[in-house]
């Protein structure tokens, strides 16, 4: 399954159950871990778990066979690893504390600046 289709499957699964504050970050130029990171918030532990379960279910329905999850027991932060797409589903306090958006987006800007300075572009 192509990354863009897999990303759409995950986003639709999250939107089906009303995930909050959903964002996607293209990380293919930052790391080899994945192509896309999706971050969203759930209203409660139960909602976080349900969102993760729905992503897994929709990925399976679309014949995606690499699916790993972590954190579903506690439900504060569940990671659904779909190889090329990594989905982070968190409670509001957990998301605010770890602030993944501010962790990943500045790295991309730094790499772009480094690439421009290395080629002599300004």
C-alpha positions as CSV (number, residue, x, y, z in Angstrom):
1,X,0.0,0.0,0.0
2,X,1.4,3.4,-0.9
3,X,2.1,5.9,1.9
4,X,-0.5,8.4,0.7
5,X,-3.2,5.8,0.6
6,X,-2.2,4.5,4.0
7,X,-2.1,8.0,5.4
8,X,-5.6,8.6,4.1
9,X,-6.9,5.3,5.7
10,X,-5.4,6.4,9.0
11,X,-6.8,9.9,8.9
12,X,-10.3,8.6,7.9
13,X,-10.2,6.1,10.8
14,X,-9.3,8.9,13.2
15,X,-11.9,11.3,11.8
16,X,-14.6,8.5,12.0
17,X,-14.3,8.6,15.7
18,X,-13.8,12.4,16.1
19,X,-10.1,12.6,16.9
20,X,-9.2,16.1,18.1
21,X,-6.5,18.5,16.7
22,X,-5.2,16.1,14.1
23,X,-2.0,17.1,12.2
24,X,0.3,15.3,9.8
25,X,4.0,15.9,9.5
26,X,6.0,14.8,6.5
27,X,9.1,13.3,8.0
28,X,10.6,11.6,5.0
29,X,13.4,14.2,4.7
30,X,14.1,14.1,8.4
31,X,14.4,10.4,9.2
32,X,14.2,6.9,7.7
33,X,11.8,5.8,10.4
34,X,8.7,6.6,8.3
35,X,7.3,9.0,5.7
36,X,4.5,10.5,7.7
37,X,3.7,11.1,11.3
38,X,0.1,11.7,12.4
39,X,-0.6,13.2,15.8
40,X,-4.0,13.6,17.3
41,X,-5.7,13.9,20.7
42,X,-8.4,11.8,22.3
43,X,-10.8,13.0,25.0
44,X,-10.3,10.1,27.4
45,X,-8.3,6.9,27.8
46,X,-11.2,5.0,26.3
47,X,-11.4,7.4,23.3
48,X,-7.6,7.1,22.8
49,X,-7.8,3.3,22.8
50,X,-10.9,3.3,20.5
51,X,-9.1,5.6,18.0
52,X,-6.1,3.3,17.9
53,X,-8.3,0.3,17.5
54,X,-10.1,1.9,14.6
55,X,-6.9,2.8,12.8
56,X,-5.7,-0.9,13.2
57,X,-9.1,-2.2,12.0
58,X,-9.2,0.1,8.9
59,X,-5.5,-0.7,8.0
60,X,-6.4,-4.5,8.2
61,X,-9.5,-3.9,6.0
62,X,-7.2,-2.3,3.4
63,X,-4.9,-5.4,3.5
64,X,-2.0,-3.6,5.3
65,X,-0.1,-6.4,7.2
66,X,2.6,-4.5,9.1
67,X,0.8,-3.1,12.2
68,X,2.4,-2.7,15.6
69,X,0.9,-0.9,18.6
70,X,2.2,0.3,21.9
71,X,0.5,1.8,24.9
72,X,-3.0,0.5,24.4
73,X,-3.1,-0.9,27.9
74,X,-2.8,2.5,29.6
75,X,-4.4,4.6,26.9
76,X,-2.6,7.8,27.7
77,X,-0.5,7.6,24.5
78,X,-1.0,4.9,21.9
79,X,1.4,4.6,19.0
80,X,0.2,2.7,15.9
81,X,3.1,1.9,13.7
82,X,2.1,1.2,10.1
83,X,5.7,1.2,8.8
84,X,5.5,4.3,6.5
85,X,3.0,6.0,8.7
86,X,3.2,6.4,12.5
87,X,0.2,7.5,14.4
88,X,0.4,9.1,17.8
89,X,-2.9,9.3,19.8
90,X,-2.6,11.1,23.1
91,X,-4.6,12.5,25.9
92,X,-4.4,16.3,26.0
93,X,-2.1,16.5,29.0
94,X,0.3,14.0,27.5
95,X,0.3,15.7,24.1
96,X,1.0,19.1,25.8
97,X,3.9,17.6,27.9
98,X,5.7,15.8,25.0
99,X,4.8,18.4,22.4
100,X,5.9,16.3,19.4
101,X,5.1,18.9,16.9
102,X,7.7,21.3,18.3
103,X,10.2,18.4,18.5
104,X,9.9,17.4,14.8
105,X,9.1,20.5,12.9
106,X,12.3,22.5,13.9
107,X,14.4,19.6,12.8
108,X,13.0,19.9,9.3
109,X,13.8,23.7,9.3
110,X,17.3,23.1,10.5
111,X,17.9,20.5,7.8
112,X,16.6,22.8,5.1
113,X,18.9,25.6,6.3
114,X,21.9,23.3,6.4
115,X,21.1,22.1,2.9
116,X,20.9,25.6,1.6
117,X,24.1,26.7,3.3
118,X,25.9,23.6,2.0
119,X,25.0,24.4,-1.6
120,X,25.8,28.1,-1.2
121,X,22.2,29.2,-1.4
122,X,21.0,31.9,0.9
